[in-house]
Amino acid sequence: MSQTAVPTSPFALLRRPVVARLLASSLLGRLPTGMVPVALVLFSRGESAGYGVAGLLAAAYTAGSAIGGPVLARWMDRTGQTRVIVGAGVACSVALALLPFVGTVGGIVVAVVAGVATPPVEPGLRAIWPTVLPAPDVPRVYALDAASQELVFVTGPLLVLVAGSFGSAGGLYAAAAIGLVGTLWFAAAPQSRGWRPEEVEERHWAGALRPPRLRRVYLGMLLVGLTVGTFPVAAAAFGEASGDRGWATWLVAANASGALIGGVWFSGRSERVSPGRVLPWLLCGLGVGYLPLAFVPTTSGVFPLALVLSVVSGLFLPLIITLVFLVIDRLAPTGTVTEAFAWLITAFLVGSSIGAAIAGALIAAVSVAAVFAVASAASLLGAVPMIRLLPRESA
């Protein structure tokens, strides 16, 4: 493990070749997460299928990812990273490339397969960081990792739009190719190939779900996911009600920009924070950050205000994710660290899907303002299971 001094800024970490390579390759491998949902919609519409078919395909892919992530991660905790990541990456890319040729019913099945086979690059990366960096740098790199995650959801849809110029299935082909290149690049890193599972005499069937405190973490993050999942739907409705659908893109980009700003700022301070004490307050901050959007009228004149508030609403997310990484690293039972991080992704995905569904129902029955109010309440409620996760810190 490197004994390099603690960097004075988060960007100093990127000057280390090991950090730059692992982060860049993992982000490339994760890009399909931000590409595939948009690519499925554009493919379905390009083939004259309805939004209902597009929704089914996207839901199948998301459900597959939520189910497959912990399974592949548990396998990786027992056998190492290389075979699992490479095998899953190939299977996922092949499924995405085949999807345009199998019809609607077959497409749903293949979308599930692609989701289940999503290579566990993200939890694998989080398992590697503590093994290649000194302890003081781990909180910083977690914060940088959480902030850079936003690039996946900003860059991914843009790449799909560019690839769409080559046909309705162009986004799916691009996601398959980019994901495979990133996955193989990550798997080829010596730090990934050399990562070894922890020795465990006897493994419990519940794996990472065994500790009650970890289950509380996942419940809290499910509610955070619910909050975040409402935003794209609410932004689209806000833009349409205000007279310009294009505004939705700007609002989503502003929210992601806020998260990027928050993550970069926090990466220089994260090692001085006590996760168990601060985490509930950050969830409250996320909830409070969403609440002002409920009071913004859907008129064109207030769009600059909505843009600023969208930036504010995104500030707290990477801070929360960073501290959750640290909590998981401390609470995960021996030999389950990769699975523990995978369950975090699953909890967030499930919450995000629930949030999107709730947002759609509320917009149809009540108003956009009601969506932001529910989003705020979800994070405030999510703060409750986060209390006293690490009781030693409060001693």
C-alpha positions as CSV (number, residue, x, y, z in Angstrom):
1,M,0.0,0.0,0.0
2,S,1.3,3.5,-0.9
3,Q,2.6,5.7,1.9
4,T,2.2,8.9,0.0
5,A,1.2,11.9,2.1
6,V,-2.4,13.0,2.2
7,P,-3.1,15.3,-0.8
8,T,-4.0,18.9,-0.2
9,S,-6.8,18.8,-2.8
10,P,-9.0,16.1,-4.3
11,F,-7.4,16.6,-7.7
12,A,-4.1,15.6,-6.3
13,L,-5.5,12.1,-6.1
14,L,-6.0,12.1,-9.9
15,R,-2.3,12.7,-10.4
16,R,-1.7,9.2,-9.0
17,P,-1.7,6.8,-12.0
18,V,-3.5,4.0,-10.0
19,V,-6.3,6.3,-9.0
20,A,-6.7,7.9,-12.5
21,R,-6.7,4.5,-14.3
22,L,-9.1,2.8,-11.9
23,L,-11.5,5.7,-11.9
24,A,-11.4,6.3,-15.6
25,S,-11.9,2.7,-16.6
26,S,-14.7,2.2,-14.1
27,L,-16.5,5.3,-15.3
28,L,-16.2,4.0,-18.9
29,G,-17.5,0.6,-17.7
30,R,-20.4,2.3,-15.9
31,L,-21.5,4.5,-18.8
32,P,-24.2,2.0,-20.0
33,T,-26.0,2.7,-16.7
34,G,-26.6,6.2,-18.0
35,M,-27.0,5.2,-21.6
36,V,-29.3,2.1,-21.7
37,P,-32.5,3.6,-20.3
38,V,-32.4,6.5,-22.9
39,A,-31.3,4.1,-25.6
40,L,-34.2,1.8,-25.0
41,V,-36.7,4.7,-25.3
42,L,-35.2,6.0,-28.5
43,F,-35.0,2.5,-30.0
44,S,-38.7,1.8,-29.1
45,R,-39.9,5.1,-30.5
46,G,-37.7,4.6,-33.6
47,E,-39.3,1.2,-34.2
48,S,-42.8,2.8,-33.8
49,A,-43.4,1.1,-30.5
50,G,-45.3,3.0,-27.8
51,Y,-43.9,4.5,-24.6
52,G,-45.5,1.5,-22.8
53,V,-43.0,-0.8,-24.5
54,A,-40.1,1.5,-23.8
55,G,-41.1,1.6,-20.2
56,L,-41.3,-2.2,-20.0
57,L,-37.9,-2.6,-21.5
58,A,-36.4,0.0,-19.2
59,A,-38.1,-1.5,-16.2
60,A,-36.8,-5.0,-17.2
61,Y,-33.3,-3.7,-17.5
62,T,-33.4,-1.9,-14.1
63,A,-35.0,-4.9,-12.4
64,G,-32.3,-7.2,-13.8
65,S,-29.6,-4.9,-12.5
66,A,-31.1,-4.7,-9.1
67,I,-31.3,-8.5,-8.9
68,G,-28.0,-9.4,-10.5
69,G,-25.8,-6.9,-8.8
70,P,-25.7,-8.5,-5.3
71,V,-25.5,-12.1,-6.8
72,L,-22.4,-11.2,-9.0
73,A,-20.8,-9.3,-6.1
74,R,-21.2,-12.2,-3.7
75,W,-19.6,-14.5,-6.3
76,M,-16.8,-12.0,-6.7
77,D,-16.3,-11.9,-2.9
78,R,-15.7,-15.7,-3.1
79,T,-13.6,-16.1,-6.3
80,G,-12.0,-12.7,-7.1
81,Q,-12.8,-10.0,-9.6
82,T,-11.4,-11.0,-13.0
83,R,-13.6,-13.9,-14.1
84,V,-16.8,-12.4,-12.8
85,I,-16.3,-8.9,-14.3
86,V,-15.1,-10.1,-17.7
87,G,-17.7,-12.8,-18.0
88,A,-20.5,-10.4,-17.0
89,G,-19.2,-7.6,-19.3
90,V,-19.2,-9.9,-22.3
91,A,-22.7,-11.3,-21.5
92,C,-24.2,-7.8,-20.9
93,S,-22.7,-6.4,-24.1
94,V,-23.8,-9.3,-26.3
95,A,-27.4,-9.0,-24.8
96,L,-27.5,-5.3,-25.6
97,A,-26.3,-5.8,-29.1
98,L,-28.9,-8.6,-29.7
99,L,-31.8,-6.7,-28.3
100,P,-32.9,-5.0,-31.5
101,F,-33.3,-8.3,-33.3
102,V,-35.6,-10.2,-30.9
103,G,-39.0,-8.5,-30.9
104,T,-40.9,-7.1,-28.0
105,V,-41.3,-10.2,-25.8
106,G,-37.8,-11.4,-26.6
107,G,-36.6,-7.8,-26.0
108,I,-37.9,-7.8,-22.4
109,V,-36.2,-11.1,-21.7
110,V,-32.9,-9.9,-23.2
111,A,-33.2,-6.6,-21.3
112,V,-33.5,-8.6,-18.1
113,V,-30.4,-10.6,-19.1
114,A,-28.5,-7.5,-19.9
115,G,-29.4,-6.0,-16.5
116,V,-28.6,-9.1,-14.5
117,A,-25.2,-9.4,-16.3
118,T,-24.3,-5.7,-15.6
119,P,-20.6,-6.1,-14.7
120,P,-20.0,-5.3,-11.0
121,V,-17.4,-2.7,-11.7
122,E,-18.8,-0.2,-9.3
123,P,-18.8,-2.3,-6.2
124,G,-15.6,-3.9,-7.3
125,L,-13.9,-0.4,-7.4
126,R,-15.1,0.4,-3.9
127,A,-13.7,-2.9,-2.6
128,I,-10.3,-2.0,-4.1
129,W,-9.8,1.5,-2.8
130,P,-8.9,0.6,0.8
131,T,-6.3,-1.9,-0.5
132,V,-4.4,0.5,-2.7
133,L,-4.5,3.8,-0.8
134,P,-3.5,4.8,2.7
135,A,-6.4,5.1,5.2
136,P,-6.4,9.0,5.2
137,D,-7.0,9.0,1.4
138,V,-9.9,6.6,1.4
139,P,-12.6,9.1,2.4
140,R,-11.2,11.5,-0.2
141,V,-11.3,9.0,-3.0
142,Y,-14.8,7.9,-2.0
143,A,-15.9,11.5,-2.3
144,L,-14.2,11.9,-5.7
145,D,-15.8,8.6,-6.8
146,A,-19.2,9.7,-5.7
147,A,-18.9,13.1,-7.5
148,S,-17.6,11.6,-10.7
149,Q,-20.5,9.2,-10.8
150,E,-22.6,12.2,-12.0
151,L,-20.6,12.2,-15.3
152,V,-22.2,8.9,-16.1
153,F,-25.7,10.4,-16.1
154,V,-24.7,13.6,-17.9
155,T,-22.4,12.0,-20.6
156,G,-24.4,8.8,-21.1
157,P,-27.6,10.3,-22.6
158,L,-25.5,12.7,-24.8
159,L,-23.6,9.7,-26.2
160,V,-26.9,8.0,-27.0
161,L,-28.1,11.1,-28.9
162,V,-25.0,11.1,-30.9
163,A,-25.1,7.4,-31.6
164,G,-28.8,7.8,-32.6
165,S,-27.7,9.4,-35.8
166,F,-26.6,5.9,-37.0
167,G,-30.1,4.5,-36.5
168,S,-32.7,3.8,-33.8
169,A,-30.5,1.0,-32.3
170,G,-27.3,3.1,-32.4
171,G,-27.5,3.9,-28.7
172,L,-27.7,0.2,-27.7
173,Y,-24.8,-0.7,-29.9
174,A,-22.8,2.2,-28.5
175,A,-23.6,1.2,-24.9
176,A,-22.6,-2.4,-25.7
177,A,-19.2,-1.3,-27.2
178,I,-18.3,1.3,-24.6
179,G,-19.3,-0.8,-21.7
180,L,-17.3,-3.8,-22.9
181,V,-14.2,-1.6,-23.5
182,G,-14.4,0.0,-20.0
183,T,-15.1,-3.3,-18.3
184,L,-12.1,-5.1,-19.9
185,W,-9.9,-2.1,-19.2
186,F,-10.9,-2.1,-15.5
187,A,-10.5,-5.9,-15.3
188,A,-7.0,-5.7,-16.8
189,A,-5.8,-3.4,-14.1
190,P,-3.2,-5.1,-11.8
191,Q,-5.2,-3.9,-8.7
192,S,-8.3,-5.6,-9.9
193,R,-6.5,-8.8,-11.0
194,G,-4.6,-8.9,-7.8
195,W,-7.6,-8.3,-5.5
196,R,-8.2,-11.4,-3.3
197,P,-11.3,-12.2,-1.2
198,E,-10.9,-12.2,2.5
199,E,-10.6,-15.6,4.1
200,V,-13.8,-16.6,6.0
201,E,-14.2,-19.9,8.0
202,E,-17.9,-20.0,7.6
203,R,-20.1,-17.7,5.4
204,H,-23.6,-16.8,6.6
205,W,-26.4,-17.3,4.0
206,A,-27.6,-13.7,4.5
207,G,-24.2,-12.3,3.5
208,A,-24.0,-8.6,3.7
209,L,-27.6,-8.3,4.8
210,R,-26.9,-10.0,8.1
211,P,-26.0,-6.9,10.2
212,P,-29.2,-4.9,11.2
213,R,-27.3,-1.7,10.9
214,L,-26.5,-2.4,7.3
215,R,-30.1,-3.1,6.6
216,R,-30.9,0.3,8.1
217,V,-28.4,1.9,5.7
218,Y,-30.1,0.2,2.7
219,L,-33.5,1.4,3.9
220,G,-32.3,4.9,4.2
221,M,-30.7,4.8,0.8
222,L,-33.8,3.4,-0.7
223,L,-35.6,6.5,0.5
224,V,-32.8,8.7,-0.9
225,G,-33.2,6.9,-4.2
226,L,-36.9,7.6,-4.1
227,T,-36.1,11.3,-3.7
228,V,-33.6,11.4,-6.6
229,G,-35.8,9.2,-8.8
230,T,-38.6,11.7,-8.8
231,F,-36.5,14.5,-10.2
232,P,-36.3,13.6,-14.0
233,V,-40.0,13.0,-14.2
234,A,-40.8,16.1,-12.3
235,A,-38.4,18.1,-14.4
236,A,-40.0,16.9,-17.6
237,A,-43.5,17.8,-16.3
238,F,-42.2,21.2,-15.1
239,G,-40.7,22.0,-18.5
240,E,-43.8,20.9,-20.4
241,A,-46.1,22.9,-18.1
242,S,-43.9,26.0,-18.5
243,G,-44.1,25.8,-22.2
244,D,-40.7,24.4,-23.3
245,R,-39.9,20.7,-22.9
246,G,-36.3,21.4,-23.5
247,W,-36.0,23.0,-20.1
248,A,-36.2,19.5,-18.5
249,T,-32.8,18.7,-19.8
250,W,-31.4,21.9,-18.3
251,L,-33.0,21.2,-14.9
252,V,-31.6,17.6,-14.8
253,A,-28.2,18.9,-15.9
254,A,-28.3,21.5,-13.1
255,N,-29.2,18.9,-10.5
256,A,-26.3,16.7,-11.7
257,S,-24.0,19.8,-11.7
258,G,-25.0,20.5,-8.1
259,A,-24.0,17.0,-7.2
260,L,-20.7,17.3,-8.9
261,I,-20.0,20.6,-7.1
262,G,-20.9,19.1,-3.8
263,G,-18.8,16.0,-4.3
264,V,-15.7,17.9,-5.4
265,W,-16.0,20.3,-2.4
266,F,-16.6,17.5,0.1
267,S,-13.7,15.4,-1.2
268,G,-11.3,17.8,0.4
269,R,-13.0,17.6,3.7
270,S,-14.5,14.1,4.0
271,E,-11.7,12.6,6.2
272,R,-12.5,15.2,8.9
273,V,-16.2,14.1,9.2
274,S,-17.6,11.5,11.6
275,P,-20.0,9.4,9.3
276,G,-22.3,8.2,12.0
277,R,-22.9,11.7,13.4
278,V,-23.2,13.6,10.2
279,L,-25.1,11.2,7.9
280,P,-28.6,11.8,9.3
281,W,-28.1,15.6,9.0
282,L,-27.1,15.3,5.4
283,L,-30.3,13.3,4.6
284,C,-32.2,16.2,6.2
285,G,-30.2,18.6,4.1
286,L,-31.2,16.7,0.9
287,G,-34.8,16.8,1.9
288,V,-34.7,20.5,2.7
289,G,-32.9,21.1,-0.6
290,Y,-35.8,19.7,-2.6
291,L,-38.5,21.5,-0.7
292,P,-38.2,25.0,-2.3
293,L,-38.9,23.5,-5.7
294,A,-42.4,22.7,-4.5
295,F,-43.1,26.4,-4.3
296,V,-41.8,27.4,-7.8
297,P,-44.7,28.2,-10.2
298,T,-44.6,26.5,-13.6
299,T,-44.2,29.7,-15.6
300,S,-41.4,30.7,-18.0
301,G,-40.4,33.7,-16.0
302,V,-39.2,31.7,-13.0
303,F,-37.1,29.3,-14.9
304,P,-33.7,30.9,-13.8
305,L,-34.9,30.4,-10.2
306,A,-35.8,26.8,-10.9
307,L,-32.4,26.3,-12.4
308,V,-30.6,27.6,-9.3
309,L,-32.8,25.6,-7.0
310,S,-32.1,22.5,-9.0
311,V,-28.4,23.0,-8.4
312,V,-29.0,23.3,-4.7
313,S,-31.2,20.2,-4.7
314,G,-28.2,18.1,-6.0
315,L,-25.5,19.4,-3.5
316,F,-26.1,16.9,-0.7
317,L,-26.3,13.6,-2.7
318,P,-22.5,12.9,-3.2
319,L,-21.9,13.8,0.5
320,I,-24.4,11.2,1.6
321,I,-23.0,8.6,-0.8
322,T,-19.5,9.2,0.4
323,L,-20.3,8.7,4.1
324,V,-22.4,5.7,3.3
325,F,-19.4,4.2,1.5
326,L,-17.4,4.7,4.7
327,V,-20.1,3.2,6.9
328,I,-20.4,0.1,4.7
329,D,-16.7,-0.3,4.7
330,R,-16.8,-0.5,8.5
331,L,-20.0,-2.5,9.0
332,A,-19.7,-5.1,6.2
333,P,-19.0,-8.6,7.6
334,T,-15.7,-10.1,6.7
335,G,-15.7,-11.4,3.2
336,T,-18.8,-9.5,2.0
337,V,-17.5,-6.0,1.2
338,T,-18.2,-6.2,-2.6
339,E,-21.7,-7.6,-1.9
340,A,-22.3,-4.9,0.7
341,F,-21.6,-2.2,-1.9
342,A,-23.8,-4.0,-4.5
343,W,-26.8,-4.0,-2.1
344,L,-26.3,-0.2,-1.8
345,I,-26.7,0.1,-5.6
346,T,-29.7,-2.2,-5.6
347,A,-31.4,-0.2,-2.8
348,F,-30.8,3.0,-4.6
349,L,-32.1,1.6,-7.9
350,V,-35.3,0.2,-6.3
351,G,-35.9,3.5,-4.6
352,S,-35.3,5.5,-7.8
353,S,-37.8,3.3,-9.7
354,I,-40.4,3.8,-6.9
355,G,-39.8,7.5,-7.0
356,A,-40.3,7.7,-10.7
357,A,-43.6,5.8,-10.5
358,I,-44.8,8.0,-7.6
359,A,-43.9,11.1,-9.5
360,G,-45.8,10.0,-12.6
361,A,-48.9,9.3,-10.5
362,L,-48.7,12.5,-8.5
363,I,-48.3,14.6,-11.7
364,A,-51.3,13.1,-13.2
365,A,-53.5,13.3,-10.1
366,V,-52.2,16.4,-8.2
367,S,-49.3,18.6,-9.4
368,V,-45.6,18.9,-9.9
369,A,-45.3,20.7,-6.6
370,A,-46.7,17.6,-4.8
371,V,-43.8,15.5,-6.3
372,F,-41.1,17.8,-4.8
373,A,-42.9,17.8,-1.5
374,V,-43.0,14.0,-1.4
375,A,-39.3,13.9,-2.5
376,S,-38.4,16.1,0.4
377,A,-40.4,14.0,2.9
378,A,-38.7,10.8,1.7
379,S,-35.2,12.0,2.5
380,L,-36.3,13.4,5.8
381,L,-37.9,10.1,6.7
382,G,-34.7,8.3,5.4
383,A,-32.7,10.2,8.1
384,V,-34.4,8.1,10.8
385,P,-32.8,4.7,10.1
386,M,-29.4,6.4,9.7
387,I,-29.3,7.5,13.3
388,R,-26.6,5.9,15.5
389,L,-25.2,3.6,12.8
390,L,-21.7,3.9,14.4
391,P,-22.5,4.4,18.1
392,R,-18.8,4.5,19.1
393,E,-18.6,7.9,17.4
394,S,-21.2,9.4,19.7
395,A,-19.3,8.2,22.8
